[in-house]
Amino acid sequence: MSCQKNARPDFEYLKWRWEAINCEIPLFNAIDMMEMLRNKRMILAGDSLNRNMWESLVCLLHSSVPSSSVELHDNSTISRLFWKSKEYNFTVEFYWSPFLVEFNTNHQSGKRVLVLDKLSPNSKMWKGADVMVFNSGYWWVQPGDYRRWDLFEYEGKLIDDMPVELAYERGMRTWATWIENNVDPDIATVFFRSISAEHKTKTSERWCYNKTKLVVDDSYASDYPNYLVEIIESLINGFSKSQVKYLNITKLSKYRIEAHPSIYRYKDWKILTQKNEDILSLHPDCSHWCLPGVPDTWNRLLYASLLFDIKRDA
């Protein structure tokens, strides 16, 4: 999501770096990360915000190795993106699964059905990964015409009036059960990334458009319902063996209203420029993030967590 390639004219948003209070977090070191994960697999599964994170990570890693020593594949059949360092035999994969549970668009009813007690079909590809990073939330709370499903399915029954909060809890519990049954915490490290801040306001249709200054206090309140946080935190706390680490990026993302692509974005994942389209006519994207940008910080926290685990276990 290179906003500069998509004709964004300002550069100030590139200069900010998040730092924790009373905690020294190491800078991202691509070579060190690949050495830590030599001969291992990392997967990211979730929605396009996790794809945003995958793109950031791949860019950070790719910049430290010769292009001739990497492989990059896009397999749309299984909704998979794949990057591999041949020198380190380390792969980073992304699996498109915005609900983490099964989303059936070919149901016999003719409806789009969200199956709450079955995991996404591409979950079979998650097995065996050494590091897993999941997210889900954004697609669950889209309003009106933006809602992706028509019906829920649970315990074999189609349901059209289930509260979204209950559906989300049941869907995420299905994911948590899969983790408990399929992941050995002594072998694999699992993260769930918290909800990423959107910057949309009810008073302006242009939202983050033309914003060049970050939010400098805690005044901004996201429209996301609290249950997207509360349900996940409850499930993570309920694991018997601390199987899942919580990658909490919500607050640090709230400050960065100026760091979204806005109108300087992809259309169907293709680069736009003022030469080939009037970008001012585009709806501003205030959900995803420019790269370089905020997801680089998420990956810095991911790297730091893996690094601390290795030092602690040494």
C-alpha positions in Angstrom: 0.0 0.0 0.0 2.5 2.6 -1.2 0.8 5.9 -0.8 3.8 7.7 -2.4 3.4 5.6 -5.6 -0.3 6.5 -5.6 0.5 10.2 -5.8 0.3 11.2 -2.1 2.1 14.6 -2.0 3.2 14.9 1.7 5.9 13.1 3.6 5.4 14.1 7.2 3.5 10.9 8.1 6.7 8.9 7.3 8.7 10.5 10.1 6.8 9.3 13.2 7.8 6.3 15.2 5.9 4.9 18.2 7.7 4.4 21.5 6.5 2.8 24.7 6.7 4.6 28.0 9.2 3.0 30.5 9.9 0.2 28.2 12.7 -0.1 25.6 11.5 -2.0 22.6 14.2 -3.2 20.2 14.2 -1.9 16.6 13.2 -4.3 13.9 16.1 -6.3 12.7 15.3 -8.3 9.6 18.4 -10.5 9.5 18.1 -11.3 13.2 14.4 -12.2 12.7 15.2 -14.5 9.8 18.0 -16.1 11.7 15.6 -16.7 14.7 13.2 -18.3 12.3 15.6 -20.2 10.1 13.9 -23.3 8.7 10.5 -22.2 10.0 7.1 -21.1 8.8 5.1 -18.0 9.8 1.5 -17.5 8.8 -0.8 -14.5 9.0 -4.5 -15.3 8.7 -7.4 -12.8 8.7 -8.7 -9.8 6.8 -7.0 -7.2 4.7 -5.5 -5.5 7.7 -3.5 -8.7 8.3 -2.6 -8.6 4.6 -1.5 -5.0 5.3 0.7 -6.4 8.1 2.0 -9.2 5.9 3.0 -6.7 3.2 4.8 -4.6 5.7 6.7 -7.6 7.1 7.7 -8.8 3.6 8.9 -5.4 2.7 11.0 -5.2 5.8 12.5 -8.6 5.3 12.9 -8.3 1.5 15.0 -5.1 1.9 17.7 -7.1 3.7 18.2 -9.9 1.3 19.1 -10.1 -2.4 16.0 -10.3 -4.7 17.6 -13.4 -6.3 17.4 -15.2 -3.0 13.6 -14.9 -2.4 10.4 -16.4 -3.8 7.1 -14.6 -4.0 3.8 -16.4 -5.0 0.1 -15.5 -5.2 -2.2 -18.5 -5.1 -5.7 -17.2 -5.4 -7.2 -20.7 -5.4 -6.5 -21.1 -1.7 -6.4 -17.3 -1.0 -2.7 -17.5 -0.2 0.3 -15.1 -0.5 3.7 -16.6 0.0 7.2 -15.1 0.5 10.3 -17.2 1.1 13.9 -16.5 1.9 15.8 -19.3 0.3 19.0 -18.5 2.3 17.2 -18.9 5.6 14.5 -21.4 4.4 12.0 -19.1 6.1 8.5 -18.5 4.8 5.9 -15.9 5.5 2.4 -16.7 4.3 -0.9 -14.8 4.3 -4.3 -16.6 4.2 -7.4 -14.6 3.4 -10.0 -15.5 6.1 -11.7 -12.3 7.3 -14.0 -14.2 9.7 -11.6 -17.0 10.6 -14.7 -19.3 10.4 -16.3 -20.6 7.2 -18.0 -18.0 4.9 -20.1 -20.0 2.4 -21.1 -17.9 -0.6 -22.4 -21.0 -2.5 -24.9 -22.2 0.0 -27.8 -24.3 -1.3 -30.2 -21.7 0.1 -28.8 -19.1 -2.3 -27.8 -17.0 0.6 -24.4 -16.0 1.9 -23.9 -18.0 5.1 -21.5 -17.5 7.9 -20.9 -20.9 9.6 -20.0 -20.1 13.2 -18.9 -23.6 14.3 -16.7 -24.5 11.3 -13.3 -23.0 10.7 -12.3 -21.4 7.4 -11.4 -24.1 4.8 -7.9 -22.8 4.4 -7.3 -23.5 8.1 -5.8 -26.9 7.0 -2.9 -24.8 5.6 -2.3 -23.2 9.0 -1.3 -26.4 10.6 2.4 -26.9 11.2 3.3 -23.3 11.2 5.9 -22.2 13.8 4.5 -18.7 14.3 0.8 -17.7 13.7 -0.7 -14.3 13.6 -4.5 -14.0 13.5 -7.0 -11.2 13.4 -10.8 -10.9 12.9 -13.3 -8.1 13.6 -13.6 -5.6 10.9 -15.9 -7.6 8.6 -18.1 -8.6 11.5 -19.3 -5.0 12.2 -19.9 -3.5 8.8 -23.3 -1.8 8.7 -26.2 -2.0 6.2 -25.3 -2.8 2.6 -21.7 -3.4 3.6 -22.6 -6.4 5.7 -21.2 -9.5 3.9 -23.5 -12.3 5.1 -27.3 -13.0 4.9 -27.6 -15.8 7.5 -25.7 -17.5 10.3 -25.4 -21.2 10.6 -24.8 -22.8 14.0 -25.2 -26.5 15.0 -26.7 -27.2 11.6 -29.4 -24.6 11.7 -29.8 -21.4 9.7 -30.4 -18.3 11.8 -31.2 -14.8 10.6 -31.7 -12.9 13.9 -28.7 -13.7 16.0 -27.1 -10.7 17.6 -23.7 -10.0 16.0 -22.0 -9.9 19.4 -23.2 -13.5 20.1 -22.2 -14.6 16.6 -18.7 -13.1 17.0 -18.3 -14.9 20.4 -19.3 -18.2 18.9 -17.1 -17.8 15.9 -14.0 -16.8 17.9 -14.7 -19.7 20.3 -14.5 -22.0 17.3 -11.1 -20.5 16.4 -10.0 -20.9 20.1 -11.0 -24.5 20.2 -9.0 -25.1 17.0 -5.9 -23.6 18.6 -6.3 -25.8 21.7 -6.7 -28.9 19.6 -4.1 -28.3 16.9 -1.3 -26.2 18.3 1.4 -27.3 20.7 2.5 -24.2 22.7 5.9 -25.8 23.2 6.4 -25.8 19.5 4.4 -22.9 18.0 3.9 -19.3 19.0 0.4 -17.9 18.4 -0.6 -14.2 18.3 -4.0 -12.6 18.0 -3.7 -9.0 16.8 -6.2 -6.6 18.3 -8.5 -4.4 16.3 -6.9 -1.6 14.2 -8.3 1.9 14.5 -10.4 3.3 11.7 -10.7 7.0 11.5 -14.2 7.7 10.3 -16.5 10.4 11.7 -20.2 10.9 11.4 -19.7 14.6 10.6 -17.6 14.2 7.5 -17.8 11.9 4.5 -14.2 12.5 3.7 -13.0 11.2 7.1 -9.2 11.0 7.1 -8.9 12.8 3.7 -6.3 15.6 3.7 -5.2 14.9 7.3 -1.5 15.5 7.7 -1.3 15.8 11.5 -1.6 12.9 14.0 -3.9 12.9 17.0 -1.9 14.1 19.9 -4.2 13.1 22.8 -6.7 10.4 23.7 -9.7 12.3 22.4 -10.4 10.1 19.4 -12.9 7.4 20.0 -13.2 4.6 17.5 -16.7 3.4 16.4 -15.8 -0.2 17.0 -18.0 -1.9 19.6 -16.2 -2.9 22.8 -17.1 -6.5 22.5 -14.6 -7.0 19.6 -11.9 -6.4 22.3 -13.7 -7.9 25.3 -14.5 -11.3 23.7 -11.0 -11.8 22.4 -9.3 -10.8 25.6 -11.6 -13.2 27.6 -10.8 -16.1 25.2 -7.1 -15.5 25.4 -7.2 -15.3 29.2 -9.1 -18.6 29.2 -6.4 -20.6 27.5 -5.0 -23.1 30.0 -1.4 -22.9 28.8 -1.0 -19.3 27.7 -1.3 -20.6 24.2 -2.1 -17.2 22.6 -0.2 -13.9 22.9 -2.2 -10.7 22.5 -0.6 -8.2 20.1 -2.4 -5.1 21.3 -2.0 -2.4 18.6 -5.3 -0.6 19.0 -4.3 2.4 21.1 -1.0 3.2 19.2 -3.0 3.1 15.9 -5.6 5.5 17.2 -3.2 8.5 17.1 -2.4 8.0 13.4 -5.4 9.6 11.5 -2.9 11.0 9.0 -1.3 7.6 8.1 -4.2 6.0 6.1 -4.1 5.8 2.3 -7.2 8.0 2.1 -7.6 8.6 -1.7 -3.9 7.6 -2.4 -4.7 3.9 -2.5 -5.0 0.8 -4.6 -8.1 0.0 -6.5 -8.5 -3.8 -6.7 -4.9 -4.0 -5.4 -3.6 -2.1 -8.5 -1.6 1.1 -8.2 -3.4 4.3 -9.1 -1.8 7.6 -10.2 -3.2 10.9 -11.3 -2.2 9.9 -14.8 -4.6 7.0 -15.1 -7.5 8.0 -12.9 -8.9 11.0 -11.1 -8.0 9.9 -7.6 -10.0 12.8 -6.1 -13.2 11.0 -7.0 -12.3 8.0 -4.9 -13.8 7.2 -1.6 -11.1 7.7 1.1 -9.7 4.5 2.7 -9.4 5.3 6.4 -9.1 1.7 7.5 -5.9 0.4 5.9 -2.4 2.0 6.3 0.2 3.5 4.1 3.5 1.7 3.8 6.0 2.4 5.1 3.8 3.2 8.1 1.9 1.9 11.1 2.0 -1.8 10.3 5.8 -1.6 10.5 5.3 -0.9 14.2 3.1 -3.9 14.6 5.8 -6.0 13.1 8.4 -4.4 15.4 6.3 -5.5 18.4 5.9 -9.0 16.8 9.7 -9.2 16.4 10.3 -7.9 20.0 7.9 -10.5 21.4 9.7 -13.4 19.6 13.1 -12.0 20.6 12.1 -11.8 24.3 10.7 -15.3 24.2 14.0 -16.7 22.9 16.1 -14.8 25.5 13.8 -15.9 28.3 14.0 -19.6 27.2 17.7 -19.5 26.7 
